[in-house]
Amino acid sequence: MASVLLPEVSAPGFSFENCQRNAFLEHKGFPAPKATKTGTTIVGIIYADGVILGADTRATENTVVSDKNCQKIHYLAANMYCCGAGTAADTEMTTQTVASQLELQRLHTGRTVPVETASTLLKRMLFRYQGHIGAALVLGGVDRSGPHIYCIYPHGSVDKLPYATMGSGSLAAMAVFESRWKPNMTEEEGKKLVRDAIAAGIFNDLGSGSNVDLCVIRNSGPAQYLRTYEEANVKGKKQGSYRYTPGTTAVLKTKVIPLEVESVSVQQVQPMEVEPSPSRR
Amino acid sequence: MAFMGHTLSPAPLWHNGPTPGAFYNFPANSSNLGPASRPLQDFRAHSASPITTTTSVVAVKFDKGCVIAADTLGSYGSLARFRDCPRVMKVNDLIMLGSGGDYADFQYLKDIIEQKIIDEQCLGDGLNLKPRSLHCWLTRVLYNKRSKMDPLWNNYVVAGIQDGEPFLGAVDKLGTAYEDAAIATGLGAYMATPLIRDVTEKGPLDEESAKALVRKCMEVLFYRDARSFPRYQIGVVTAAGVKIDEPVDLKHDWSLAHMIKMK
């Protein structure tokens, strides 16, 4: 049972409870639904005073843009944020789950939670699901031992790097980092580099688009979430109007027929007696 | 005994069927092939899969001409087997051709193109092959080969001077052809193209900055392409002619390694 202070510890090992049922369903003609990938460009760098995370804002369903301005930088704790690529639902729920576990940890210990804790919680959960949770994350944060950037893959492996990119636009963004990243950049240089990397993803990858979001987490002071740091793709203004000017069509005759009210009657409607349905979770 | 004609061998009894004494491939019947189960190929069809391969080609147009760069590695699958496979060739004084993909297919077309140039010189009519014509010819050849299910497994980049203006075009193994100021094939399309486009969209380049840009792209590709090599060739074509340098070594920086600690 989960207590107030401790999050529920899952039973060790893999749970194969549903495998037989899934195989039966597939045999009967109901295969597991395919999770749709959301193209993305997400990046994170370490600069002189902390970390900077960046993300684009396009969510896609195959080839259709389903959300033009979604939020891909998720809150984990005051000192760490996590960018998510892959299946949108997976990244959202995984980061929320871990955020609540981190808050419990913070209250339990009374200290700022180290970034490594978040990385460990995330990778353990993702490995347990053997890659079926399609969440590819760039975790960035600052703790007592300094700034950290972690790259967490859907199968549960983790890379700890000075700069990281994930998502379909990761190659375009990584090209920018490989040519221009250097250690101990200033905040302005860092923000420009992250903005340029996301822009490379937005303009060269079809799965990424719309605007650039940034999140600056400094060694001291609160994190600064710059939602829509830059609107890289502004919708153009319509240059003409299709409305016809009044008088385009000549008026030949006008006839006004007033509607006369003959009678007004009011009828009371009794609400139906319905049994309240039991609440469901 | 009726003799038909003066032929030494008898006239065939039927067409499109088995010849007595020869191997006959029953059409489209893979169950006949036993445990192998891979469809048996006609011995004349080649390039079903590339064998010795080369990686990206990176090319940029600048104000007076074009630059092409390509490394000199011939990979044998994941083995870095041949370390001196130059793949930027001079066609004539106005055209340069770079290739990525199967190296044997490139060598085949290289010989054909060189012969074309020799024939043209023999004609001696004062007319020279132009880049756009070569681009068009390559497109037709590659498209036809792929339509016969026998592709030349290559990505070509044609650079040259067409009517006084720089020309840069690409053709791939399917016959997809296009022209652009920034062209990169293979993994370069994902990594080098964003870098080049960022610079070319700001304004026209000169030769030195184009070469510096291309060197940067080769460095980035060396870091991130698992089939690349730190030795590459740069070729430049301007109105003055084609100049393809000897392969040079790449300057790469791995000092980042000290910053990566898992704990």
Contacts between the chains, C-beta under 8 A, distances in Angstrom:
chain1	res1	chain2	res2	distance
A	160	B	260	6.7
A	160	B	261	7.0
A	160	B	262	5.4
A	161	B	260	6.0
A	162	B	256	6.6
A	162	B	259	4.8
A	162	B	260	7.1
A	171	B	187	7.6
A	171	B	190	4.0
A	171	B	191	5.1
A	171	B	224	7.3
A	172	B	190	6.5
A	172	B	191	7.1
A	172	B	193	8.0
A	172	B	194	4.1
A	174	B	191	7.0
A	174	B	224	6.3
A	175	B	190	7.8
A	175	B	191	4.1
A	175	B	192	6.8
A	175	B	194	5.6
A	175	B	195	5.2
A	175	B	217	7.9
A	175	B	220	5.2
A	175	B	224	7.6
A	176	B	194	7.0
A	176	B	195	7.0
A	176	B	198	7.9
A	178	B	219	7.6
A	178	B	220	4.4
A	178	B	223	5.2
A	178	B	224	6.6
A	179	B	195	6.2
A	179	B	216	5.3
A	179	B	219	7.4
A	179	B	220	5.4
A	183	B	259	6.7
A	196	B	198	7.4
A	200	B	194	4.0
A	200	B	195	7.6
A	200	B	198	6.7
A	201	B	194	7.9
A	203	B	194	7.4
A	203	B	197	7.4
A	204	B	190	7.9
A	204	B	193	6.3
A	204	B	194	4.3
A	204	B	197	6.9
